[in-house]
Amino acid sequence: MNASELRDFGPFVQECAKRGIKKTRAYALASSGLLETDYVGKTRIVYLDSLLSLPQRLKAEGRKEAA
């Protein structure tokens, strides 16, 4: 794996909360595939590029949901 393949990530619920996304909504977005998550051990993480691009992707889909 080279450095260009590494992605920044953070704790799922905490990173979403920093951006105003509550826990229930965060899990709904993840289960619908709009947020890319994974696990490190037992901790669920979110890829920050997925989280930061969420508003643009929702807008492109024509969704009215607030992220």
N, CA, C and O of each residue as an XYZ file, in Angstrom:
268
protein
N       0.865     -1.174      0.000
C       0.000      0.000      0.000
C       0.908      1.231      0.000
O       1.837      1.324      0.803
N       0.636      2.165     -0.896
C       1.440      3.382     -0.892
C       0.660      4.518     -0.234
O      -0.525      4.381      0.069
N       1.336      5.626     -0.022
C       0.748      6.751      0.726
C      -0.496      7.313      0.054
O      -1.372      7.833      0.746
N      -0.607      7.228     -1.264
C      -1.780      7.777     -1.956
C      -3.039      6.958     -1.706
O      -4.146      7.425     -1.974
N      -2.878      5.735     -1.194
C      -4.027      4.883     -0.904
C      -4.550      5.058      0.520
O      -5.604      4.519      0.858
N      -3.834      5.797      1.353
C      -4.248      6.001      2.739
C      -5.325      7.075      2.799
O      -5.243      8.088      2.103
N      -6.328      6.852      3.628
C      -7.421      7.800      3.783
C      -7.553      8.168      5.245
O      -7.349      7.336      6.130
N      -7.899      9.436      5.495
C      -8.128      9.875      6.871
C      -9.467      9.343      7.352
O     -10.418      9.228      6.579
N      -9.530      9.025      8.619
C     -10.764      8.526      9.220
C     -10.822      8.981     10.658
O      -9.834      9.453     11.220
N     -12.002      8.831     11.250
C     -12.185      9.169     12.649
C     -13.324      8.360     13.226
O     -14.022      7.660     12.491
N     -13.526      8.443     14.536
C     -14.628      7.716     15.182
C     -15.963      8.159     14.582
O     -16.248      9.354     14.501
N     -16.755      7.215     14.176
C     -17.982      7.452     13.419
C     -18.928      8.460     14.065
O     -19.194      9.514     13.486
N     -19.428      8.158     15.229
C     -20.443      9.014     15.861
C     -19.860     10.387     16.198
O     -20.522     11.404     15.994
N     -18.639     10.426     16.707
C     -18.033     11.691     17.098
C     -17.786     12.604     15.896
O     -18.053     13.803     15.973
N     -17.288     12.064     14.804
C     -17.035     12.880     13.610
C     -18.342     13.400     13.017
O     -18.409     14.544     12.567
N     -19.361     12.578     13.016
C     -20.670     13.023     12.518
C     -21.229     14.121     13.420
O     -21.761     15.117     12.931
N     -21.110     13.942     14.728
C     -21.619     14.929     15.684
C     -20.927     16.278     15.514
O     -21.565     17.321     15.659
N     -19.640     16.270     15.211
C     -18.903     17.517     14.985
C     -19.516     18.321     13.843
O     -19.392     19.545     13.794
N     -20.177     17.622     12.930
C     -20.748     18.257     11.746
C     -22.266     18.376     11.822
O     -22.931     18.644     10.821
N     -22.805     18.172     13.026
C     -24.234     18.377     13.251
C     -25.125     17.217     12.862
O     -26.341     17.384     12.767
N     -24.557     16.052     12.637
C     -25.343     14.870     12.280
C     -25.524     14.034     13.538
O     -24.552     13.555     14.122
N     -26.766     13.866     13.946
C     -27.040     13.092     15.161
C     -26.868     11.598     14.900
O     -26.857     11.143     13.756
N     -26.736     10.858     15.983
C     -26.398      9.435     15.935
C     -27.359      8.620     15.062
O     -26.913      7.854     14.209
N     -28.651      8.773     15.264
C     -29.630      7.993     14.501
C     -29.529      8.292     13.019
O     -29.568      7.381     12.193
N     -29.400      9.568     12.681
C     -29.280      9.984     11.277
C     -27.981      9.473     10.675
O     -27.957      9.057      9.517
N     -26.906      9.500     11.447
C     -25.608      9.010     10.973
C     -25.695      7.529     10.603
O     -25.200      7.115      9.554
N     -26.324      6.743     11.464
C     -26.464      5.313     11.167
C     -27.365      5.085      9.954
O     -27.120      4.163      9.177
N     -28.383      5.891      9.780
C     -29.256      5.768      8.605
C     -28.477      6.093      7.330
O     -28.617      5.397      6.325
N     -27.659      7.144      7.366
C     -26.846      7.505      6.202
C     -25.837      6.405      5.878
O     -25.599      6.103      4.708
N     -25.251      5.812      6.903
C     -24.287      4.733      6.684
C     -24.970      3.493      6.113
O     -24.442      2.860      5.199
N     -26.134      3.147      6.643
C     -26.814      1.943      6.154
C     -27.335      2.118      4.731
O     -27.503      1.138      4.006
N     -27.593      3.367      4.328
C     -28.043      3.611      2.957
C     -26.871      3.706      1.986
O     -27.071      3.821      0.777
N     -25.650      3.657      2.513
C     -24.468      3.696      1.666
C     -23.952      5.095      1.372
O     -23.010      5.256      0.596
N     -24.553      6.107      1.980
C     -24.122      7.478      1.730
C     -22.887      7.873      2.531
O     -22.185      8.816      2.166
N     -22.620      7.166      3.608
C     -21.400      7.368      4.380
C     -20.608      6.068      4.359
O     -21.147      4.994      4.625
N     -19.336      6.176      4.043
C     -18.485      5.003      3.988
C     -17.839      4.786      5.353
O     -17.078      5.625      5.836
N     -18.153      3.652      5.963
C     -17.634      3.326      7.284
C     -16.932      1.978      7.248
O     -17.049      1.216      6.289
N     -16.206      1.712      8.312
C     -15.509      0.444      8.464
C     -15.277      0.242      9.958
O     -15.718      1.053     10.772
N     -14.601     -0.812     10.310
C     -14.284     -1.074     11.709
C     -12.787     -1.194     11.902
O     -12.086     -1.778     11.077
N     -12.308     -0.639     12.996
C     -10.947     -0.858     13.466
C     -11.141     -1.508     14.827
O     -11.477     -0.842     15.806
N     -10.929     -2.802     14.874
C     -11.271     -3.559     16.078
C     -12.780     -3.519     16.253
O     -13.525     -3.908     15.354
N     -13.229     -3.048     17.411
C     -14.666     -2.935     17.676
C     -15.193     -1.530     17.425
O     -16.386     -1.274     17.588
N     -14.304     -0.615     17.027
C     -14.681      0.782     16.845
C     -15.083      1.051     15.407
O     -14.327      0.761     14.480
N     -16.265      1.600     15.224
C     -16.708      1.971     13.880
C     -16.106      3.326     13.523
O     -16.165      4.278     14.300
N     -15.530      3.386     12.333
C     -14.913      4.626     11.868
C     -15.621      5.096     10.598
O     -16.270      4.310      9.909
N     -15.487      6.376     10.304
C     -16.020      6.941      9.071
C     -14.841      7.545      8.316
O     -13.968      8.177      8.910
N     -14.828      7.346      7.008
C     -13.804      7.969      6.182
C     -14.189      9.425      5.992
O     -15.294      9.732      5.545
N     -13.265     10.325      6.337
C     -13.567     11.753      6.362
C     -13.897     12.308      4.985
O     -14.701     13.234      4.878
N     -13.299     11.771      3.931
C     -13.646     12.258      2.599
C     -15.104     11.944      2.272
O     -15.775     12.737      1.611
N     -15.588     10.813      2.723
C     -16.988     10.447      2.532
C     -17.908     11.383      3.313
O     -18.951     11.804      2.813
N     -17.512     11.699      4.535
C     -18.305     12.579      5.388
C     -18.313     14.016      4.863
O     -19.359     14.663      4.829
N     -17.154     14.505      4.459
C     -17.047     15.889      4.005
C     -17.721     16.123      2.654
O     -18.169     17.234      2.374
N     -17.797     15.096      1.821
C     -18.445     15.254      0.512
C     -19.944     14.962      0.558
O     -20.630     15.089     -0.456
N     -20.451     14.575      1.712
C     -21.871     14.214      1.846
C     -22.832     15.321      1.399
O     -23.753     15.024      0.638
N     -22.673     16.570      1.825
C     -23.627     17.599      1.387
C     -23.686     17.759     -0.130
O     -24.767     17.930     -0.693
N     -22.531     17.704     -0.795
C     -22.499     17.837     -2.250
C     -23.175     16.642     -2.930
O     -23.894     16.804     -3.917
N     -22.936     15.441     -2.390
C     -23.552     14.248     -2.977
C     -25.062     14.250     -2.785
O     -25.802     13.852     -3.684
N     -25.528     14.700     -1.611
C     -26.974     14.797     -1.387
C     -27.598     15.808     -2.341
O     -28.668     15.570     -2.901
N     -26.923     16.929     -2.516
C     -27.419     17.960     -3.418
C     -27.474     17.457     -4.863
O     -28.436     17.721     -5.585
N     -26.438     16.733     -5.274
C     -26.384     16.186     -6.626
C     -27.508     15.176     -6.880
O     -28.002     15.047     -8.000
N     -27.896     14.473     -5.832
C     -28.996     13.510     -5.948
C     -30.352     14.192     -5.852
O     -31.386     13.560     -6.068
N     -30.348     15.467     -5.532
C     -31.613     16.187     -5.402
C     -32.342     15.916     -4.104
O     -33.540     16.177     -3.991
N     -31.626     15.397     -3.126
C     -32.241     15.106     -1.834
C     -32.334     16.373     -1.008
O     -31.466     17.244     -1.085
N     -33.372     16.469     -0.231
C     -33.577     17.644      0.607
C     -33.096     17.408      2.034
O     -33.233     18.286      2.885
N     -32.532     16.223      2.305
C     -32.115     15.879      3.661
C     -30.970     16.765      4.095
O     -30.060     17.050      3.316
N     -31.016     17.188      5.308
C     -29.901     17.953      5.869
C     -28.860     16.976      6.371
O     -29.184     15.971      7.003
N     -27.627     17.278      6.089
C     -26.546     16.415      6.570
C     -25.810     17.102      7.682
O     -24.859     16.545      8.229
